């Protein structure tokens, strides 16, 4: 009797174990996850079901890629495909699939129910970018940041918006500032970022060389705007490649306007920044000798003759410079206070 009871118990445990195993296996199937999505009654349960499905992207017997997942969500019955959270996930998947035009209406509808959702706004900004609606994308991304969106995805999106906008719109056709600069301004107003300032200044200075002249109204606007971004880039807490050259180029672009306004530009500030960047921490010569003599000339224009003299001497210690020697000859023999 005892042996029969033990055998019966063992069989029961085996059957129970098989049943539990079958249930565990069942949870991994698409029909089961689909049923959970359809049966979910509140937002938390729906979001949990969608998250579980999204984790299956790329797995066999589920969704080959994000695009396949998005298309599958559109087939969910009983009106569930129109639920705000389903549209939100579908829009996200479409953006990841590089089908931004298709993602836009889904994400816009999702935002109607939750306009303060920064992440959804960031996805929508990326969708607008993919649809080549660059200015709208920049405005939406700025709104996303205001709503709390942050991180690498946001940073990468604004870089891509600026890069793609510049590639699509020829800067030389702009009435004033190129549109990629205006797009960047939307973002920078809500999230100052020296890396973006560096990118904008470099692009604008390169376009200045190709499309503009320093004495034209638009050229002055470009030079002035580039100088503002270049100076903002110097506030970076980490080294930015080419920063010294950038601020030097910005100072050169301002030369005409600086002369025209009697020195009422940021040119001297830029040269001072370039000088600081080029300084050798071991006490060696400045790595940007041209900056040294330009800064000396700027100091002389401001009447800071002792500073100009020191800088000229520093430049001549690096190597011979006719420009530095000419400036030295113009300096007063009896130097006054540096002020």
C-alpha atoms as a printed R data frame, in Angstrom:
    type eleno elety resid chain resno       x       y       z
1   ATOM     1    CA   UNK     A     1   0.000   0.000   0.000
2   ATOM     2    CA   UNK     A     2   2.791   2.376   0.944
3   ATOM     3    CA   UNK     A     3   4.673   1.532  -2.255
4   ATOM     4    CA   UNK     A     4   1.556   2.230  -4.339
5   ATOM     5    CA   UNK     A     5   1.085   5.582  -2.588
6   ATOM     6    CA   UNK     A     6   4.672   6.574  -3.257
7   ATOM     7    CA   UNK     A     7   4.329   5.579  -6.913
8   ATOM     8    CA   UNK     A     8   1.098   7.574  -7.221
9   ATOM     9    CA   UNK     A     9   2.743  10.627  -5.632
10  ATOM    10    CA   UNK     A    10   5.737  10.354  -7.982
11  ATOM    11    CA   UNK     A    11   3.421  10.180 -10.985
12  ATOM    12    CA   UNK     A    12   1.494  13.207  -9.730
13  ATOM    13    CA   UNK     A    13   4.677  15.203  -9.277
14  ATOM    14    CA   UNK     A    14   5.870  14.190 -12.733
15  ATOM    15    CA   UNK     A    15   2.593  15.193 -14.347
16  ATOM    16    CA   UNK     A    16   2.548  18.424 -12.374
17  ATOM    17    CA   UNK     A    17   6.097  19.170 -13.430
18  ATOM    18    CA   UNK     A    18   5.249  18.506 -17.046
19  ATOM    19    CA   UNK     A    19   2.225  20.769 -16.719
20  ATOM    20    CA   UNK     A    20   4.286  23.565 -15.232
21  ATOM    21    CA   UNK     A    21   6.883  23.105 -17.948
22  ATOM    22    CA   UNK     A    22   4.195  23.310 -20.588
23  ATOM    23    CA   UNK     A    23   2.866  26.491 -19.040
24  ATOM    24    CA   UNK     A    24   6.332  28.013 -18.921
25  ATOM    25    CA   UNK     A    25   6.856  27.112 -22.546
26  ATOM    26    CA   UNK     A    26   3.428  28.511 -23.404
27  ATOM    27    CA   UNK     A    27   4.417  31.910 -22.028
28  ATOM    28    CA   UNK     A    28   7.099  32.188 -24.676
29  ATOM    29    CA   UNK     A    29   4.739  31.808 -27.600
30  ATOM    30    CA   UNK     A    30   3.343  34.647 -29.673
31  ATOM    31    CA   UNK     A    31  -0.320  33.567 -29.237
32  ATOM    32    CA   UNK     A    32   0.009  33.716 -25.461
33  ATOM    33    CA   UNK     A    33   1.635  37.150 -25.491
34  ATOM    34    CA   UNK     A    34  -1.002  38.319 -27.965
35  ATOM    35    CA   UNK     A    35  -3.758  37.084 -25.669
36  ATOM    36    CA   UNK     A    36  -2.220  38.925 -22.717
37  ATOM    37    CA   UNK     A    37  -2.187  42.128 -24.733
38  ATOM    38    CA   UNK     A    38  -5.852  41.697 -25.629
39  ATOM    39    CA   UNK     A    39  -6.864  40.784 -22.077
40  ATOM    40    CA   UNK     A    40  -4.982  43.651 -20.406
41  ATOM    41    CA   UNK     A    41  -7.458  46.059 -18.845
42  ATOM    42    CA   UNK     A    42  -5.406  48.987 -17.563
43  ATOM    43    CA   UNK     A    43  -2.526  51.064 -18.919
44  ATOM    44    CA   UNK     A    44   0.069  49.366 -16.732
45  ATOM    45    CA   UNK     A    45  -0.944  45.880 -17.900
46  ATOM    46    CA   UNK     A    46  -1.068  46.951 -21.555
47  ATOM    47    CA   UNK     A    47   2.361  48.565 -21.329
48  ATOM    48    CA   UNK     A    48   3.763  45.445 -19.640
49  ATOM    49    CA   UNK     A    49   2.335  43.223 -22.378
50  ATOM    50    CA   UNK     A    50   3.759  45.460 -25.099
51  ATOM    51    CA   UNK     A    51   7.157  45.490 -23.420
52  ATOM    52    CA   UNK     A    52   7.181  41.688 -23.284
53  ATOM    53    CA   UNK     A    53   6.378  41.552 -26.994
54  ATOM    54    CA   UNK     A    54   9.047  44.131 -27.856
55  ATOM    55    CA   UNK     A    55  11.663  41.979 -26.133
56  ATOM    56    CA   UNK     A    56  10.939  39.277 -28.720
57  ATOM    57    CA   UNK     A    57  12.032  41.409 -31.677
58  ATOM    58    CA   UNK     A    58  14.656  39.496 -33.626
59  ATOM    59    CA   UNK     A    59  13.829  36.139 -32.022
60  ATOM    60    CA   UNK     A    60  12.697  33.103 -34.051
61  ATOM    61    CA   UNK     A    61   8.931  32.592 -34.305
62  ATOM    62    CA   UNK     A    62   8.301  36.192 -33.315
63  ATOM    63    CA   UNK     A    63   9.326  39.357 -35.216
64  ATOM    64    CA   UNK     A    64  12.180  39.511 -37.704
65  ATOM    65    CA   UNK     A    65  12.834  43.183 -36.972
66  ATOM    66    CA   UNK     A    66  11.249  46.365 -35.624
67  ATOM    67    CA   UNK     A    67   9.330  46.894 -38.846
68  ATOM    68    CA   UNK     A    68   7.723  43.460 -38.576
69  ATOM    69    CA   UNK     A    69   6.758  44.185 -34.976
70  ATOM    70    CA   UNK     A    70   5.174  47.491 -35.980
71  ATOM    71    CA   UNK     A    71   3.213  45.840 -38.776
72  ATOM    72    CA   UNK     A    72   2.020  43.078 -36.417
73  ATOM    73    CA   UNK     A    73   0.766  45.633 -33.893
74  ATOM    74    CA   UNK     A    74  -1.415  47.074 -36.643
75  ATOM    75    CA   UNK     A    75  -3.219  43.723 -36.943
76  ATOM    76    CA   UNK     A    76  -4.177  43.362 -33.279
77  ATOM    77    CA   UNK     A    77  -8.008  43.024 -33.200
78  ATOM    78    CA   UNK     A    78 -10.847  44.295 -30.999
79  ATOM    79    CA   UNK     A    79  -9.806  47.922 -31.396
80  ATOM    80    CA   UNK     A    80  -6.637  47.319 -29.361
81  ATOM    81    CA   UNK     A    81  -4.450  48.460 -32.291
82  ATOM    82    CA   UNK     A    82  -5.837  51.974 -31.792
83  ATOM    83    CA   UNK     A    83  -5.025  52.146 -28.097
84  ATOM    84    CA   UNK     A    84  -2.682  55.034 -27.273
85  ATOM    85    CA   UNK     A    85   0.026  52.797 -25.840
86  ATOM    86    CA   UNK     A    86  -0.116  50.428 -28.799
87  ATOM    87    CA   UNK     A    87   0.249  53.350 -31.193
88  ATOM    88    CA   UNK     A    88   3.145  54.644 -29.080
89  ATOM    89    CA   UNK     A    89   5.007  51.332 -29.331
90  ATOM    90    CA   UNK     A    90   4.147  51.035 -32.997
91  ATOM    91    CA   UNK     A    91   5.504  54.517 -33.669
92  ATOM    92    CA   UNK     A    92   8.686  53.710 -31.766
93  ATOM    93    CA   UNK     A    93   9.179  50.513 -33.755
94  ATOM    94    CA   UNK     A    94   8.605  52.324 -37.059
95  ATOM    95    CA   UNK     A    95  11.208  54.941 -36.137
96  ATOM    96    CA   UNK     A    96  13.674  52.173 -35.278
97  ATOM    97    CA   UNK     A    97  12.853  50.598 -38.655
98  ATOM    98    CA   UNK     A    98  13.717  53.925 -40.376
99  ATOM    99    CA   UNK     A    99  10.105  54.364 -41.484
100 ATOM   100    CA   UNK     A   100   9.674  57.770 -39.923
101 ATOM   101    CA   UNK     A   101   6.893  58.998 -42.218
102 ATOM   102    CA   UNK     A   102   4.708  56.085 -41.109
103 ATOM   103    CA   UNK     A   103   5.595  56.610 -37.449
104 ATOM   104    CA   UNK     A   104   4.537  60.260 -37.288
105 ATOM   105    CA   UNK     A   105   0.716  59.860 -37.114
106 ATOM   106    CA   UNK     A   106   0.956  57.140 -34.453
107 ATOM   107    CA   UNK     A   107   3.250  59.173 -32.224
108 ATOM   108    CA   UNK     A   108   1.193  62.337 -32.722
109 ATOM   109    CA   UNK     A   109  -1.946  60.501 -31.577
110 ATOM   110    CA   UNK     A   110  -0.062  59.071 -28.590
111 ATOM   111    CA   UNK     A   111   0.975  62.590 -27.572
112 ATOM   112    CA   UNK     A   112  -2.620  63.824 -27.527
113 ATOM   113    CA   UNK     A   113  -3.268  61.693 -24.457
114 ATOM   114    CA   UNK     A   114   0.077  62.478 -22.818
115 ATOM   115    CA   UNK     A   115   1.617  65.694 -24.203
116 ATOM   116    CA   UNK     A   116   4.242  65.807 -21.453
117 ATOM   117    CA   UNK     A   117   5.817  62.484 -22.528
118 ATOM   118    CA   UNK     A   118   9.355  63.556 -23.419
119 ATOM   119    CA   UNK     A   119  10.422  60.176 -24.774
120 ATOM   120    CA   UNK     A   120   7.508  60.003 -27.222
121 ATOM   121    CA   UNK     A   121   8.369  63.541 -28.353
122 ATOM   122    CA   UNK     A   122  11.976  62.475 -28.909
123 ATOM   123    CA   UNK     A   123  10.826  59.541 -31.046
124 ATOM   124    CA   UNK     A   124   8.533  61.862 -32.985
125 ATOM   125    CA   UNK     A   125  11.425  64.271 -33.544
126 ATOM   126    CA   UNK     A   126  13.446  61.413 -35.015
127 ATOM   127    CA   UNK     A   127  10.513  60.421 -37.208
128 ATOM   128    CA   UNK     A   128  10.185  63.982 -38.476
129 ATOM   129    CA   UNK     A   129  13.912  64.011 -39.191
130 ATOM   130    CA   UNK     A   130  13.599  60.808 -41.210
131 ATOM   131    CA   UNK     A   131  10.743  62.462 -43.110
132 ATOM   132    CA   UNK     A   132  13.049  65.429 -43.880
133 ATOM   133    CA   UNK     A   133  10.892  67.802 -41.845
134 ATOM   134    CA   UNK     A   134  14.020  69.104 -40.164
135 ATOM   135    CA   UNK     A   135  12.827  72.353 -38.608
136 ATOM   136    CA   UNK     A   136   9.790  70.633 -37.103
137 ATOM   137    CA   UNK     A   137  12.102  67.897 -35.861
138 ATOM   138    CA   UNK     A   138  14.331  70.413 -34.082
139 ATOM   139    CA   UNK     A   139  11.340  72.141 -32.498
140 ATOM   140    CA   UNK     A   140   9.899  68.802 -31.367
141 ATOM   141    CA   UNK     A   141  13.238  67.692 -29.933
142 ATOM   142    CA   UNK     A   142  13.492  70.945 -27.983
143 ATOM   143    CA   UNK     A   143  10.006  70.259 -26.612
144 ATOM   144    CA   UNK     A   144  11.105  66.723 -25.722
145 ATOM   145    CA   UNK     A   145  14.006  68.107 -23.695
146 ATOM   146    CA   UNK     A   146  11.654  70.497 -21.911
147 ATOM   147    CA   UNK     A   147   9.546  67.457 -21.019
148 ATOM   148    CA   UNK     A   148  12.540  65.639 -19.535
149 ATOM   149    CA   UNK     A   149  13.994  63.676 -22.462
150 ATOM   150    CA   UNK     A   150  17.756  63.260 -22.246
151 ATOM   151    CA   UNK     A   151  20.592  60.886 -23.028
152 ATOM   152    CA   UNK     A   152  22.528  59.626 -26.012
153 ATOM   153    CA   UNK     A   153  19.438  59.193 -28.193
154 ATOM   154    CA   UNK     A   154  18.529  62.874 -27.839
155 ATOM   155    CA   UNK     A   155  22.130  63.989 -28.426
156 ATOM   156    CA   UNK     A   156  22.455  61.836 -31.536
157 ATOM   157    CA   UNK     A   157  19.139  63.065 -32.930
158 ATOM   158    CA   UNK     A   158  20.044  66.766 -32.856
159 ATOM   159    CA   UNK     A   159  23.413  66.036 -34.454
160 ATOM   160    CA   UNK     A   160  21.683  64.115 -37.227
161 ATOM   161    CA   UNK     A   161  19.077  66.872 -37.718
162 ATOM   162    CA   UNK     A   162  21.788  69.517 -38.179
163 ATOM   163    CA   UNK     A   163  23.918  67.318 -40.432
164 ATOM   164    CA   UNK     A   164  21.019  66.202 -42.650
165 ATOM   165    CA   UNK     A   165  19.485  69.693 -42.806
166 ATOM   166    CA   UNK     A   166  22.763  71.166 -44.006
167 ATOM   167    CA   UNK     A   167  23.106  68.415 -46.605
168 ATOM   168    CA   UNK     A   168  19.581  68.985 -47.918
169 ATOM   169    CA   UNK     A   169  19.527  72.801 -47.981
170 ATOM   170    CA   UNK     A   170  22.335  74.625 -49.780
171 ATOM   171    CA   UNK     A   171  23.563  77.304 -47.391
172 ATOM   172    CA   UNK     A   172  24.293  79.712 -50.228
173 ATOM   173    CA   UNK     A   173  20.563  79.911 -50.984
174 ATOM   174    CA   UNK     A   174  19.661  81.211 -47.527
175 ATOM   175    CA   UNK     A   175  18.441  84.794 -47.195
176 ATOM   176    CA   UNK     A   176  20.336  85.153 -43.944
177 ATOM   177    CA   UNK     A   177  21.425  82.341 -41.626
178 ATOM   178    CA   UNK     A   178  21.281  78.811 -43.064
179 ATOM   179    CA   UNK     A   179  18.299  76.852 -41.822
180 ATOM   180    CA   UNK     A   180  20.414  74.263 -40.008
181 ATOM   181    CA   UNK     A   181  21.701  77.065 -37.778
182 ATOM   182    CA   UNK     A   182  18.149  78.159 -36.953
183 ATOM   183    CA   UNK     A   183  17.215  74.546 -36.211
184 ATOM   184    CA   UNK     A   184  20.160  74.265 -33.822
185 ATOM   185    CA   UNK     A   185  19.038  77.439 -32.051
186 ATOM   186    CA   UNK     A   186  15.689  75.828 -31.136
187 ATOM   187    CA   UNK     A   187  17.571  73.057 -29.362
188 ATOM   188    CA   UNK     A   188  20.324  75.143 -27.778
189 ATOM   189    CA   UNK     A   189  17.816  77.508 -26.205
190 ATOM   190    CA   UNK     A   190  16.570  74.672 -23.992
191 ATOM   191    CA   UNK     A   191  19.773  72.624 -23.726
192 ATOM   192    CA   UNK     A   192  23.089  74.486 -24.024
193 ATOM   193    CA   UNK     A   193  25.680  72.085 -25.404
194 ATOM   194    CA   UNK     A   194  29.241  73.166 -26.355
195 ATOM   195    CA   UNK     A   195  29.572  70.161 -28.673
196 ATOM   196    CA   UNK     A   196  26.595  71.364 -30.725
197 ATOM   197    CA   UNK     A   197  27.970  74.915 -30.691
198 ATOM   198    CA   UNK     A   198  31.255  73.528 -32.026
199 ATOM   199    CA   UNK     A   199  29.443  71.662 -34.788
200 ATOM   200    CA   UNK     A   200  27.393  74.704 -35.827
201 ATOM   201    CA   UNK     A   201  30.359  77.090 -35.750
202 ATOM   202    CA   UNK     A   202  32.526  74.741 -37.819
203 ATOM   203    CA   UNK     A   203  29.820  74.201 -40.421
204 ATOM   204    CA   UNK     A   204  29.002  77.902 -40.656
205 ATOM   205    CA   UNK     A   205  32.654  78.928 -40.990
206 ATOM   206    CA   UNK     A   206  33.163  76.337 -43.732
207 ATOM   207    CA   UNK     A   207  30.089  77.662 -45.545
208 ATOM   208    CA   UNK     A   208  31.391  81.209 -45.042
209 ATOM   209    CA   UNK     A   209  34.527  80.323 -46.989
210 ATOM   210    CA   UNK     A   210  32.525  78.869 -49.860
211 ATOM   211    CA   UNK     A   211  29.507  81.162 -50.150
212 ATOM   212    CA   UNK     A   212  30.239  84.497 -48.496
213 ATOM   213    CA   UNK     A   213  32.349  87.643 -48.429
214 ATOM   214    CA   UNK     A   214  33.140  89.386 -45.107
215 ATOM   215    CA   UNK     A   215  31.902  92.803 -46.318
216 ATOM   216    CA   UNK     A   216  28.405  91.626 -47.289
217 ATOM   217    CA   UNK     A   217  25.475  91.914 -44.899
218 ATOM   218    CA   UNK     A   218  24.879  88.181 -44.856
219 ATOM   219    CA   UNK     A   219  28.599  87.530 -44.492
220 ATOM   220    CA   UNK     A   220  28.728  89.733 -41.397
221 ATOM   221    CA   UNK     A   221  25.766  87.885 -39.940
222 ATOM   222    CA   UNK     A   222  27.420  84.515 -40.560
223 ATOM   223    CA   UNK     A   223  30.745  85.646 -39.082
224 ATOM   224    CA   UNK     A   224  29.075  87.098 -36.008
225 ATOM   225    CA   UNK     A   225  26.902  84.013 -35.426
226 ATOM   226    CA   UNK     A   226  29.843  81.662 -35.924
227 ATOM   227    CA   UNK     A   227  31.850  83.653 -33.380
228 ATOM   228    CA   UNK     A   228  29.103  83.314 -30.769
229 ATOM   229    CA   UNK     A   229  28.942  79.559 -31.242
230 ATOM   230    CA   UNK     A   230  32.729  79.203 -31.292
231 ATOM   231    CA   UNK     A   231  33.072  81.087 -28.016
232 ATOM   232    CA   UNK     A   232  30.298  78.976 -26.481
233 ATOM   233    CA   UNK     A   233  32.191  75.856 -27.574
234 ATOM   234    CA   UNK     A   234  35.138  76.901 -25.390
235 ATOM   235    CA   UNK     A   235  32.967  76.241 -22.328
236 ATOM   236    CA   UNK     A   236  33.153  72.491 -22.929
237 ATOM   237    CA   UNK     A   237  34.261  70.504 -19.894
238 ATOM   238    CA   UNK     A   238  36.028  67.949 -22.073
239 ATOM   239    CA   UNK     A   239  38.525  68.539 -24.913
240 ATOM   240    CA   UNK     A   240  36.920  69.090 -28.320
241 ATOM   241    CA   UNK     A   241  38.986  68.162 -31.364
242 ATOM   242    CA   UNK     A   242  39.968  71.165 -33.455
243 ATOM   243    CA   UNK     A   243  38.702  73.714 -30.935
244 ATOM   244    CA   UNK     A   244  41.789  75.929 -31.172
245 ATOM   245    CA   UNK     A   245  41.563  76.087 -34.948
246 ATOM   246    CA   UNK     A   246  37.836  76.731 -34.719
247 ATOM   247    CA   UNK     A   247  38.098  79.818 -32.523
248 ATOM   248    CA   UNK     A   248  41.035  81.083 -34.583
249 ATOM   249    CA   UNK     A   249  39.027  80.710 -37.802
250 ATOM   250    CA   UNK     A   250  36.081  82.475 -36.152
251 ATOM   251    CA   UNK     A   251  38.355  85.362 -35.189
252 ATOM   252    CA   UNK     A   252  39.656  85.622 -38.769
253 ATOM   253    CA   UNK     A   253  36.112  85.659 -40.139
254 ATOM   254    CA   UNK     A   254  35.375  88.644 -37.876
255 ATOM   255    CA   UNK     A   255  38.367  90.702 -39.025
256 ATOM   256    CA   UNK     A   256  36.431  92.903 -41.452
257 ATOM   257    CA   UNK     A   257  33.513  93.496 -39.084
258 ATOM   258    CA   UNK     A   258  35.880  94.166 -36.194
259 ATOM   259    CA   UNK     A   259  37.647  96.892 -38.185
260 ATOM   260    CA   UNK     A   260  34.337  98.355 -39.350
261 ATOM   261    CA   UNK     A   261  32.957  98.549 -35.809
262 ATOM   262    CA   UNK     A   262  36.150  99.807 -34.187
263 ATOM   263    CA   UNK     A   263  36.778  96.555 -32.339
264 ATOM   264    CA   UNK     A   264  33.208  96.065 -31.170
265 ATOM   265    CA   UNK     A   265  33.128  92.317 -31.781
266 ATOM   266    CA   UNK     A   266  34.238  89.129 -30.053
267 ATOM   267    CA   UNK     A   267  37.401  88.890 -32.142
268 ATOM   268    CA   UNK     A   268  39.828  89.665 -29.302
269 ATOM   269    CA   UNK     A   269  38.011  87.259 -26.965
270 ATOM   270    CA   UNK     A   270  38.302  84.527 -29.573
271 ATOM   271    CA   UNK     A   271  41.996  85.168 -30.078
272 ATOM   272    CA   UNK     A   272  42.535  85.103 -26.324
273 ATOM   273    CA   UNK     A   273  40.713  81.756 -26.174
274 ATOM   274    CA   UNK     A   274  42.783  80.379 -29.051
275 ATOM   275    CA   UNK     A   275  45.967  81.565 -27.296
276 ATOM   276    CA   UNK     A   276  44.929  79.781 -24.104
277 ATOM   277    CA   UNK     A   277  44.122  76.577 -25.986
278 ATOM   278    CA   UNK     A   278  47.474  76.676 -27.770
279 ATOM   279    CA   UNK     A   279  49.488  77.245 -24.578
280 ATOM   280    CA   UNK     A   280  52.049  74.570 -23.759
281 ATOM   281    CA   UNK     A   281  51.568  73.391 -20.189
282 ATOM   282    CA   UNK     A   282  55.239  72.441 -19.942
283 ATOM   283    CA   UNK     A   283  56.299  76.019 -20.592
284 ATOM   284    CA   UNK     A   284  57.222  75.560 -24.237
285 ATOM   285    CA   UNK     A   285  56.226  77.911 -27.074
286 ATOM   286    CA   UNK     A   286  52.578  78.411 -27.940
287 ATOM   287    CA   UNK     A   287  51.380  75.822 -30.457
288 ATOM   288    CA   UNK     A   288  49.523  78.521 -32.427
289 ATOM   289    CA   UNK     A   289  52.114  81.184 -33.339
290 ATOM   290    CA   UNK     A   290  49.762  82.980 -35.725
291 ATOM   291    CA   UNK     A   291  47.325  83.468 -32.872
292 ATOM   292    CA   UNK     A   292  50.040  85.097 -30.766
293 ATOM   293    CA   UNK     A   293  50.743  87.872 -33.264
294 ATOM   294    CA   UNK     A   294  47.052  88.415 -34.030
295 ATOM   295    CA   UNK     A   295  46.373  88.727 -30.323
296 ATOM   296    CA   UNK     A   296  49.260  91.198 -30.047
297 ATOM   297    CA   UNK     A   297  47.688  93.305 -32.793
298 ATOM   298    CA   UNK     A   298  44.355  93.194 -31.000
299 ATOM   299    CA   UNK     A   299  45.984  94.306 -27.759
300 ATOM   300    CA   UNK     A   300  47.680  97.192 -29.558
301 ATOM   301    CA   UNK     A   301  44.353  98.317 -31.040
302 ATOM   302    CA   UNK     A   302  42.908  98.461 -27.535
303 ATOM   303    CA   UNK     A   303  45.897 100.506 -26.313
304 ATOM   304    CA   UNK     A   304  47.244  97.663 -24.216
305 ATOM   305    CA   UNK     A   305  50.792  98.251 -25.416
306 ATOM   306    CA   UNK     A   306  52.709  96.387 -22.731
307 ATOM   307    CA   UNK     A   307  50.628  93.274 -23.382
308 ATOM   308    CA   UNK     A   308  51.161  93.732 -27.120
309 ATOM   309    CA   UNK     A   309  54.907  94.050 -26.569
310 ATOM   310    CA   UNK     A   310  55.073  90.868 -24.487
311 ATOM   311    CA   UNK     A   311  53.112  88.960 -27.079
312 ATOM   312    CA   UNK     A   312  55.293  90.212 -29.944
313 ATOM   313    CA   UNK     A   313  58.406  89.143 -28.066
314 ATOM   314    CA   UNK     A   314  56.833  85.751 -27.404
315 ATOM   315    CA   UNK     A   315  56.045  85.371 -31.093
316 ATOM   316    CA   UNK     A   316  59.567  86.294 -32.167
317 ATOM   317    CA   UNK     A   317  61.028  83.778 -29.725
318 ATOM   318    CA   UNK     A   318  59.157  81.044 -31.573
319 ATOM   319    CA   UNK     A   319  60.502  82.022 -34.992
320 ATOM   320    CA   UNK     A   320  61.005  85.055 -37.177
321 ATOM   321    CA   UNK     A   321  57.786  86.848 -38.135
322 ATOM   322    CA   UNK     A   322  57.747  89.916 -40.424
323 ATOM   323    CA   UNK     A   323  54.240  90.706 -39.176
324 ATOM   324    CA   UNK     A   324  55.406  90.663 -35.548
325 ATOM   325    CA   UNK     A   325  58.433  92.842 -36.399
326 ATOM   326    CA   UNK     A   326  56.214  95.393 -38.154
327 ATOM   327    CA   UNK     A   327  53.964  95.580 -35.117
328 ATOM   328    CA   UNK     A   328  56.928  95.923 -32.793
329 ATOM   329    CA   UNK     A   329  58.151  98.895 -34.789
330 ATOM   330    CA   UNK     A   330  54.769 100.616 -34.382
331 ATOM   331    CA   UNK     A   331  54.574 100.230 -30.618
332 ATOM   332    CA   UNK     A   332  55.423 103.307 -28.490
333 ATOM   333    CA   UNK     A   333  59.025 103.305 -27.309
334 ATOM   334    CA   UNK     A   334  57.913 104.309 -23.826
335 ATOM   335    CA   UNK     A   335  55.310 101.667 -23.019
336 ATOM   336    CA   UNK     A   336  52.500 102.700 -20.741
337 ATOM   337    CA   UNK     A   337  50.408 100.660 -18.408
338 ATOM   338    CA   UNK     A   338  48.815  97.502 -19.675
339 ATOM   339    CA   UNK     A   339  45.550  98.617 -18.099
